[in-house]
Amino acid sequence: MNIIISNSSSDPLYEQIKKAIKQAIYTNELKEEEILPSVRALANDLKISFLTVKKAYDELEAEGFIKTVQGKGSYVLPKNLELLREEKLKEIEKNISTVVKLSKIYGITEEEVINLIKIMFEEDL
């Protein structure tokens, strides 16, 4: 697993780590029961504070993506497909919310937005 973070990103470092690990889980780059790098090892690799990595791991655990066992490390939990779907839908909903707000500001109708979305679904992006 190759995690790349950017200090110039608007996302905090721990969020970037979470997103990278979730993406690796979504794409099966990280398999169920696979052990993640230790907090300290990942922090050293990324040249950041171990507290930043710990926060990312803690949140991933709270969200049901990983499990940490004292003395053994953190590993990927079996995928909860509904949880993964909800996560993706939340991200899409956030983006749609932005589209709706902008459409209202610019006087674009609901029908025009729906037509635009239909066109985009038909295109290869």
C-alpha positions as CSV (number, residue, x, y, z in Angstrom):
1,M,0.0,0.0,0.0
2,N,1.4,3.3,-1.1
3,I,0.1,6.3,0.8
4,I,0.9,9.8,-0.6
5,I,0.0,12.9,1.4
6,S,0.3,16.5,0.6
7,N,0.9,19.4,2.9
8,S,-0.6,21.7,0.4
9,S,-4.0,19.8,0.4
10,S,-7.0,21.5,2.0
11,D,-7.6,18.1,3.8
12,P,-5.8,17.5,7.1
13,L,-3.1,14.9,6.9
14,Y,-5.1,12.3,9.0
15,E,-8.0,12.7,6.5
16,Q,-5.7,12.0,3.6
17,I,-4.4,8.9,5.3
18,K,-8.0,7.7,6.0
19,K,-9.0,8.3,2.4
20,A,-6.0,6.4,1.1
21,I,-6.6,3.4,3.3
22,K,-10.4,3.4,2.5
23,Q,-9.5,3.6,-1.2
24,A,-7.1,0.6,-0.8
25,I,-9.9,-1.3,0.9
26,Y,-12.5,-0.4,-1.7
27,T,-10.2,-1.6,-4.5
28,N,-9.0,-4.7,-2.7
29,E,-5.5,-3.5,-2.6
30,L,-5.9,-4.1,1.2
31,K,-7.6,-7.5,1.8
32,E,-9.7,-8.6,4.7
33,E,-7.6,-9.4,7.8
34,E,-4.5,-7.8,6.2
35,I,-2.3,-6.2,8.8
36,L,-1.7,-2.4,8.3
37,P,1.7,-0.8,9.0
38,S,2.1,0.1,12.6
39,V,1.3,3.6,13.6
40,R,5.0,4.4,14.2
41,A,6.2,2.7,11.0
42,L,3.7,4.6,8.8
43,A,4.5,7.9,10.6
44,N,8.2,7.3,10.0
45,D,7.5,6.5,6.3
46,L,5.4,9.6,5.8
47,K,7.7,11.7,8.0
48,I,4.8,12.9,10.2
49,S,3.8,12.7,13.8
50,F,2.6,9.3,15.0
51,L,-0.3,11.1,16.6
52,T,-1.6,12.1,13.1
53,V,-1.5,8.4,12.0
54,K,-3.1,7.3,15.3
55,K,-6.0,9.7,14.7
56,A,-6.5,8.3,11.2
57,Y,-6.5,4.7,12.6
58,D,-8.7,5.6,15.5
59,E,-11.3,7.1,13.1
60,L,-11.1,4.2,10.7
61,E,-11.7,1.8,13.6
62,A,-14.7,3.9,14.8
63,E,-16.1,3.8,11.3
64,G,-15.8,0.0,11.2
65,F,-13.0,-0.3,8.6
66,I,-10.2,-1.6,10.8
67,K,-9.6,-3.2,14.1
68,T,-6.7,-2.6,16.4
69,V,-5.6,-5.4,18.8
70,Q,-3.2,-4.3,21.5
71,G,0.3,-5.8,20.9
72,K,-0.7,-7.3,17.5
73,G,-1.5,-4.2,15.4
74,S,-4.3,-3.0,13.2
75,Y,-5.9,-5.1,10.5
76,V,-8.7,-4.7,7.9
77,L,-12.1,-5.9,9.0
78,P,-14.2,-8.0,6.7
79,K,-16.0,-5.6,4.4
80,N,-19.4,-4.4,5.3
81,L,-20.8,-3.8,1.9
82,E,-23.6,-1.6,3.2
83,L,-21.1,0.5,5.2
84,L,-19.0,1.0,2.1
85,R,-22.1,1.9,0.0
86,E,-23.2,4.4,2.7
87,E,-19.8,6.0,2.7
88,K,-19.8,6.5,-1.1
89,L,-23.4,7.8,-1.0
90,K,-22.4,10.4,1.6
91,E,-19.6,11.7,-0.6
92,I,-21.9,11.9,-3.6
93,E,-24.6,13.6,-1.5
94,K,-22.1,16.2,-0.4
95,N,-21.2,16.9,-4.0
96,I,-24.8,17.0,-5.2
97,S,-25.6,19.5,-2.4
98,T,-23.0,21.8,-3.8
99,V,-24.5,21.4,-7.3
100,V,-28.0,22.2,-6.0
101,K,-26.7,25.3,-4.2
102,L,-24.9,26.6,-7.2
103,S,-27.8,25.8,-9.5
104,K,-30.1,27.9,-7.3
105,I,-27.6,30.8,-7.3
106,Y,-27.2,30.7,-11.1
107,G,-30.9,30.2,-11.8
108,I,-30.4,26.7,-13.3
109,T,-33.6,24.6,-13.1
110,E,-33.9,21.2,-11.6
111,E,-34.7,19.8,-15.0
112,E,-31.6,21.3,-16.5
113,V,-29.4,19.8,-13.8
114,I,-31.1,16.4,-14.2
115,N,-30.5,16.5,-18.0
116,L,-26.9,17.4,-17.4
117,I,-26.4,14.5,-15.0
118,K,-28.0,12.1,-17.5
119,I,-25.7,13.3,-20.2
120,M,-22.7,12.8,-18.0
121,F,-23.8,9.3,-17.1
122,E,-23.8,8.5,-20.8
123,E,-20.3,9.8,-21.3
124,D,-17.1,8.0,-20.6
125,L,-15.5,10.0,-17.8
